Amino acid sequence: MMATQLLTPDIKSMLPAELEACVQSLGEKKFRATQLFSWMHGKQAESYDEMTNLPAALRKTLAQKYPLTELKVVREQISQIDGTRKYLFALQDGNVIESVWMQYHHGNSVCVSSQVGCMMGCRFCASTLDGLVRSLTASEMLEQVYQISRLTGERVSNIVIMGSGEPLENYDNVVRFIRLASSEAGLHISQRNITVSTCGIVPQIRRLADEDLQITLAISLHAPNDEKRKKLMPVANKYSIREIIDACRYYFQVTGRRLTFEYALAKGQNDSSEDADQLAALLKGLNCHVNLIPVNPVRERSFARSGHQAVLNFQNKLEKHGINVTIRREMGSDIDGACGQLRKSYIDNSQENKA
């Protein structure tokens, strides 16, 4: 059952114009909003006490009226293979979410969750096993990035909204998060380095195209036809692949941004030569990139990952059809690598301890 959203006014989720109105309502001049924004998002201050160029009286008022969003580290796992770090964070309402920090040659990337749990029901994903609890605020998404930056001491250069949850089912908060994360006065991460991954919520893909953003849109496709996709992803019962592709064409037409299609390969499910041919025909003429992902085994699911040779064969077949394709480098395979696994194991252990 979905919990009610947090009711406390969330100052860290406010855009600059909203912040100006907020400080003016407290009898302060507009420039205080610029200072406040810089402290929260540029310097990533954890308390108002750190904001030394704000008057003490204002700091006290802000602390009383607008408590800052905080996350607490519950668990950290560090891969012995590649240094990937997976974090389990506790929210202020007691829910837990997970985030991942990954090092690449082009910079440091953070994968953030957009919801507590997920309602999409994808058959190979652990995030959805306990359903959706609630959506995250923009500040709760930002704090995942800020916390990881503090904990690692490293600058984050890329953000992927690909953790637990369906970002386009939390549309307004996700768009707000993108605008805040890319603000020059904040993290100033290029929008081109921000990726939103969706199961294919067609109306929201079209809406996102009109937001004047320069982000990368990734579609979790995972099947070359509706029949197979319905077995893997319940959302396929609502939106057909053809509707998704049409929305993607519109997205490219408006934004000029190349699309990414995520394709998790499950042994005997969607990894045949015929599947590759169908996928190539589906994507023909679309400016896109296919990211092949050997599926992470999830204890509660029966899917097995495709063999190495099957993955290579699938890649070669797509390339012969002129499709741009890569095999995703596996990160953190020794630390509950699949989305939702760390949170799921934590919840299960907590329930066992209460029993």
N, C-alpha and C positions, 0 to 999 in steps of 0.2 A: 504494500500500500504506500502511495506517495505521501511523504510528509510535507507540511506547509513550508514555504520558503522562509528564510531568515527575515525577521521583521525590523531589526535594528537598522537605522539609516546607515548606509554603507559608503563612507566618505572615500575609501580607497578605490571604489568602482566609479567614482564621478569623473566625467570628462571635464576639461578645463573650464568651459562655460558654466557648467553646473557647479563647479567648485567656486567660481567667482560669485555666483548667486548665493551660495552657501555662506561664504565669509562675509558678504555684504549684509546678509540677514542677521549676522552677529554684530553688526555695527562697525565692521572693519573695512579698510580700503581694498580695492581689487588686487593690488600688487601682493597682498598676503596670500592670495590663491596661488600665484606663481611660485612663491616661496614654499608653500605647503606641498604643491604638486612635485616640486623638485626634491623635497625631503622624502616624500613617500615613494616616488618612482625613479628618481635619478640616483639619490643616495640610499634608497631603500631602508630608511630609518625604521626601527622596530618599535619605537615609542615616541610620544610627543616630547618627552624630556630631552631627546637628542636634537630637537629643532630649535637650536639656541638663538636664532635670529627672529623668532616669534616671541611676542610679549608673553610673560609668564601667565598673565590673566587669560590670554587667548588659549594658551596651551592647556590650562586647567579646564576651561569651558569645552574645548574640543574633546578632551579625555572623558568628560562627563557625558557629552551629547553624542559623540561619534567614536566609539571604541574602534581601534584599528583591527582589521582582520589578522588573525594569527593562525599559523599551522604549527603543530608540534610533531617532531620526528618520533614515530613509534618503532620503526625498524629500518635498518639499512643493510642491504646486501651488496657486496662488491664481487664482481666476476673475477676469478683467478685467470680467466682466459684472455680477456681484453680490457679489463678495468671498468667496464660498464657498471654503473651504480643504480640500484633500484631502491626507491624510498617508499615507505608507507607513512603517510601523514594523517594525524588526527585533526579533524575540524573542530570548531568551537562547540558544535552540537553533539560531539561524540562519534560521529560517523568517521570512517576512514577511507582514504583514497590513495592511489599509487601513482608515482611518477618515475621517469627513467632519465638518467644522464648518460649520454654516449659521446665518446671522443672519435672524431673523424679527422682525416688530414685537412679538410676544409674548415674545421672549427668544431666547437662543442654544441651539441644538440640536446634539447630537453623535450621529452615526450610528456605532455600533460593530459590529465583526465578532465573532462568537461561535465561529467555527472557522477553522482554516487551510484554505482551500479549501472545497469542498462536494461532497456525494455525491448531491444531489437530481436533478441532470441537467436542470434546466429549460432548454428549448431556446433561450430568448432571453437567457440570463444568462452573463456571462463568468466568474463565480466558480467555476462547476462544471467548466470546461473541463479542468483538470488533476486533477480529483477531490479527495477529502478526504485531508488529511495527518494532522491530529489536531484534537481539540477544545481550546478555550482554557480556562484556569483562570479563576476569578472575578477574581483579581488582575490577570490579563492584560487582562481586559475593563475593569476599573476604571482601569488605567494608561492606557488609550486616552483616557479622559475626563480624568484628571489631567494627562497630558502636554499635551493640547490646551488645557486651562485655563491651564497654565503658559505655553505658547507664544503664546497669544493675549492673555493677561492679562485674560481675560473670565470671568465666572461662567457656568457651564453650568446652564441651568434645565430642559432637556428632553433625554431620552435615548431614542434609537430603536435597538432591537436588530434592525437590518435590513441590516447589511453582509454580508460573506461568511459563509456557513454557514447551517444550519438550527438555530435556537435550541433547539427542542424535542427535537433529537437530542443536545443537550448540556444536558439538562434540569436536573440537580442544580447544575451550575456557574452556569447562568443564574439560577436561583431564588436561589442564594447571592449572586450579583452584585446582584440587585434589592434584597435585604434589606440588603446593605452600602451600596449607593448611596443608599438612602432612610433610612438610620440618622440619627437626630438628631445623633449625635456625629461623623458623617462629612459627606458632601456635603449631606445632608438634602434631597434632591430628592423632591418629592411623588411617590408611586407613581402618581398620576393623570397625571403628566407623563412616565411611562415606558411605552414601547410595545414589545411583543414581536410580531414579524412571523413567521408560520409558513406553510409550504406546506399545512398541514392534517394534522398527525399526530394522528389522532382520539383515541387513548387518552391522550396527553399533554395535549390540550386539556381533557379531562374531569378529569385529575389537577390541572392548573393551576387549574381552577375551585375546587378544594377547598383551595388553599394560603392562603386568607384574605389575598389581595393585592388592591389596588385599581388595578392597571395596566390599560392599554388593550391589547386583543388584536386584532391585525390579521391577517386571513387573505388570503394570496396566492391569489386564486381564478382570475382571468385567462380564464375560459371559463364559459358558461352551462349547459353539459351535459358529461357524462362523455366522450362521443365526441371533442369538440373538446379537452377538457382533457387527455386521454391523448396527444394529438399535441404538446401544449405542455409537459406536466409528467408525467414518469414516475410520480410519487407517486400519480397518479390511478388507476394500475393496482392500487394497494393499498387506497386509501380512496375511496369514491364521494362525489360531491358531496352526496348525500342524507345520508350518514353524517356528513360535515363539518357540514352545517346542523343536524342533530340535536344534535351536540356543542356547537355554538354556542348553540343554544337552552338547553341545560343550563348553559352558561357564564353566560349572561345571567340565568337563573333563580337561580343561586347567588350571583353577584356583583353583579347589578344594573348592570353596566357595559355600555354600548353597544358593539357590535362594529363594527370597520372591515373592509371588504372592498377589497383592493387589486386593481385590474383594469387590466393593461397592455394597451393597445390596439395590435394589430399589423395592418397593412393587409391586408385580405382574409382574415384569419384568424378574428377574433372581434369585428369592429366593425360588423356589419350591423344593420339595424333589427330583424330577427328575433332576433338575439343579445340586443339590449337588452330586447325583450319577454320572452324566456326568463329573462333575469337578474332582471327585475322580478318575474316570477311566482315564481321560486325564493326571493326574499328577502321576499316578501309577509308582513306580520305580524311580522317580526323587527325589533327595535329596533337599527337599524344605519345605517351611513354608507358610501357607496361612494366610493372615491378613484380617479378615472380617471388613468392614467399613460400618456402617449404614450411608447411603448417606445423606449429608447435603442438605436440601431443598434450591433451588435457585429460586428467584422470577420469573425469565424469563423462567424457565423450569417447566414442569408438573410432574416431578418425585417426589414421596413421599417415605420417608424412610420405610424400612420394620419394622414391629412390633417387640417388644422385644422377644416374644416367637418364631417368625419366624426366628430371628437371632440365638437364642439358638438351635432351631431344625436343622438349617443348619449346625451349628458347630458340633452338636452331630452326624449328619449323616456322615460328613467328618471324624470325629474321629473314627467312627465305621469301616471306610474303611482304617484306619491306617494313615490318613493324619494329620500332625502336624498343628494345627490351633489355633489362638487366635482371640478374638474380640478386635479391637483397642480401647484403652481407649479414650473417647471423650475429646478433649481439646479445650477450648475457644469457647464453643457453644454459648455463649452470646455476642460474639464480632465478628460477621461476619466470622464465623469459616471456611466456605468453601473457597478453593483457588480462588482468584480473586474477591471475594465479596467486600472487602474494596476498592480496586482499582476501581472497577466498580462503586461503589456508589460515590466515589470521582470525577470520570470523569463525571458521570451523573449530579452531583450537580454543577460542574464547567460550564458545558454546559448550564444548566438552568439559572445560574447567568449571563451568557453572553447574553442570549436571551432577 
